[in-house]
């Protein structure tokens, strides 16, 4: 899901290094997006080693959860749909379980089995068309997260129906950011930022003791920020319709699809969610984008998260915790 839309934080504002620490940053293209890791370390050597280990962790998850790698665990699960369970890593089980919880909370607004629908839209938009009602109706039986069988004891995943396709693009990056943070901490880094496109894990504080400042891009004016957030030790995720879209017969079609209708969702153009876990806020932003402001605000408050929405009319709605920051 999230792989097919552009979700990113526009600006990371970082103070210069103080006399006893160094702020170091490196960017690579992994998981189909730019991955930027920033650390505050005591020495250049320590910082470089920590960043290299963190990047290796992101590459490990890419090799495991990529929809486009023939050797990935996700590809093996999809190829075995309707045939047999597939042995996978414990991390794969955790990601799919976390996604399922968000699916339950949002009544299926988020669904990792959306793969066939994504493929259909990609094909038709490439042709300058949109799927027909009949095509969408034919795809619908393949999309149902409740047809994903998780066996934690055996560490297997099984897709009940042939033709099902799991797409972890809407949840893998947030989970990977969480795990990458753990790698940095084991390397002695307690302050920094892990940014996988629009999924960001903030660790500790800047060298001067202040909170990191994260700018959220304005969804319609690329040279402006919608908000600048200040948080410590939080996960921040943004979903928007403003980067990958296509105009067909004078109508704009973005790539955040509602699995319940089979079509791009309407009513919201940007959502940012802040919480304690990337594995939660990553899929949650996509789900809230789809369910809209009213239902979305209730879900956010029930989960103890913070959020900022911009609807199609340009109205900006935010939780009290965002207003304070």
N, C-alpha and C positions, 0 to 999 in steps of 0.2 A: 504494500500500500504506500507507505511513506517514501519508498524508493522512487515513486513515480511522480512526486511533487517536490517542490523545492521548499525545504524547511531550514532556515538558517538564521542565526543571530548575526546581525550586520557588523557589529563593532565590539572588539574586546579592548578595553582601555587598561593599560598596564603601566604602573609606575616604574621608574628606572631603579636599578639595583642599588641597595644601600651598601655600606662599606663592608658588612659582614655576610652578605648573601648576593647571589647572582640570579637574575631573572633570565631564563633561557627559553627559546621557543623553536619548534620545528614543525613543518607542514609536509604531509605526504598525501598522495591519492590512494585511498584504500576504501573498500566497501562501496565503490562507485561514487565517492565524494571526497572532499578535502577534509583531512583529519589534522587538526592543529593541537599540539600538546605544549603547554606552557608550565614551567616548573620554577620554583624558587629553591635554589640549592646553595650549599656552602662553598662548593668548588665547581669549576667548569667540568671537571672529570665526572664528579658525582651527578651533575645535571645531565650530561650527555649520556651516561650509562642508563640513567633512569628513563630518559625519553626513548632511547633505543629499545629498552625492555618493554616500555608501554606500546610503542609502535608494533613490536613483534606480537604483543597480545591482540591488538586490533587485527593484524593480519591472520592470526590464528582463528579468530571468529569469522573473518571473511571466508577463509577456507572451509569452515564448518557450515556456515549459514547462507552462502551465496546461492542465489537462484540461477546464476549464470556459469557456474563452474561444474563441469561434468563429474568431478571427484568429490564434491561437497556432500555432507551428510543429508542436507536438504534435498539435493537432487536425487539421491538414492531413495529417500522416503517418497518423493513424488513419483518416481518410476515404478515403485512397488504399490501404488494406490490400487486398492481392491484385490491385491494378491496376498501380501504377507507383511507382518510387522518387520521393522528394520531397527537393528541395534544402533543406538546413537549415544552421544556423549551426555553426561549429566547436565551440562549447560543447555543442550538442546531441549531437554525435558523441562528445565526451569523456564526457559524463554516461552515455550508453548503454554506451559501452565500459567505464567504471568499474563500472557495474552488472553487466555481463556477467562481469567478473572475479570479483566476489563470487558470482555464480550458479555459476560453475565451481568455485570454492573450496568452496562449500556444497552441491554436487550439486543445484542447482535450488531450494534452500530460499528463496532470493530470486529473484524473476522479475518484471521490469517488464512482461511481457505478461499480467499477472494481471488486467487491466482488466475483461474479461467476467465473471470470477468476482466481483469487487467489485460490479459493477452488479447481478448476480443476488442477492447477499446483501442489498444495500441495498433492492432491491424487495421481497424476501420479509419482511425484518424490519419494513419499513414497514407491511406487511399483518398483522404479528403472527405470522408463520410463519417456517419455515426451509426452505431448498431441499431438494427430495427427492433421493434417490440418483440417480434417472433424470436430473434436471435437472443435477446435478453431472457425471454421466457425459457428458452432451451438451456441456457447456462445456469439458471437459478437452482436446479436440483443439485448441482455440484458444489454449491456454496452453503456450508453449514458447519460451523466449528464443532458442533456436537457429534459430528461424524469422525472426529479425530480421537483415536483411542490411545491413551497414555498408560503405559505400564511402567511405573517407577521401579518396581522390584527387578524387572527384566531389563530396564532402561531401553524400552522400545517405543516407537511411534508407528501407528497404523492408520491409514486413511481407508475408511470403509468402502467408498465408492470409486470404481475405476474412473479416471479422468479428473479426479480432484488434484488441485495444485496448491500447496502451501506457499505463501509469500510472506517472509518474515521482515520485509522491508520497513514495516511500520512499528517494529518493536525491537529488532536486533541491535540497533545503534545505541539506544538508551541502556540496554543491558550490557553491551560491550563497554560503554563509558563507565558504568559501575565497576566492572571487573578490572578495567584499566586503572581506575583510581586505586584499587587494592594493590595492583602491581607497583604503582608509584609509592604507596605507603610502605610496602615491604622494602623498598629501596631507600627509605628514610626521607621521602618527600611528603610533607604534610600540607604544603601550600602550592596551589597551581590550578590549572584549568585543562580539562579534557574536552575538546570540541569536535564532534562528528557531525558536520553540517549543522542542522538545527537542534541537535541533542548535545547538551553541555553539562558537564559535571564540574562544579566549582568546589575546590578544596581549600579550606582554611582562609587565609587572608593574604593581602599584598605585603611586600616587605615592610611598609610603614605601619602595618597593623590595621589598615582600613579594609573594608570589604571590596571585593572585586566588582567592577562595574561592567554590566553586560547590556549592550545596546540591542534593542529589538527593531528590525527594519520595518519601516512603514510599508504596508502592502501595496500601495499605489504610487508612492513617490520614493524611488530607489535611493535618492540622495538624502533622505531624511530618516530619522529614527522615530518609531512610534512611542517608545519609552526607553529609559535607561534604568535598569534594575540593579540594586545592590544587595547581594546575598553572600553568606558564607556557608560552606558545606551543604549545598543544595543541588538538585538536578533541575535543569531548565530545558523545556522543549517547546519548539514553535512549529505550527502547521499553517501553511498559507497557500493561496491559489495563484500567487503572483509570479511564479517563475516558469513553470512548465504548463503551458496551455496552448490551445489551438483554436483558431476561428474557423468555423464551418458555417457557410450560409449566413454570415453576419452574426453568428452566435458564438460566444466564448465557452469553450469546454476545458475545464481544468482536470487534473488527474487524481483528485481525492474523491473516490467513488463510494457511494453508499451501498453496502452489500445487500441491503434490504430492498432497494429499488433498482439497482443495477446501473444507476446514472450518477453523474457528478452531483454532489450535494449543493444546496443553495441556501442563501441566507447569511452565511458567515464568510469573511475573506481572510481572517487571521485569528489564530488562537495561540496563546503562550501559557503554559502551565508550569508552576514551580512546586516541587515536592521533595521528599527525602530519597526517592528511588527513581533512577532512570528507567528501570524495567516497568515502572508504573506510569510515569508521566509521558513517556514516548508514545505508547499506544493510546493513552488517554487523550492527548492533544488531537489525534486523528478522530477519535470517537466524539469529542466535544465539538469539533468542527462540523461533524455530521448532524448531531442531535440539536445543535443550535444553542442560543444564549440562555433561554429560560431553563431548559432541562440541564444544560451544561453547568450553569451556576449552582444548581442544587446538588449535582453530583460532586462538584469540586468541594463544596462546603462539607458534604457528608464524609468525604475522604480526608479532610483536613489539609487540602492543597490550596494554592493561590492561583489566580488566573486573570488574564486580560484578553478580552474579545474585541474585535472590530467587526460589525455586521455590514451587510451589503449597502446599507444606507449611510455608512460612515460613522455610525454611533460607536463610541468606545465605552465598554462596560468592564469594570474590574472589581475584584474582591477588596475588602478593607486592607488586607495585608499588603497588597500591591500599592494601594494608595499611600500607605505609610512609607513606602520605599521609593 
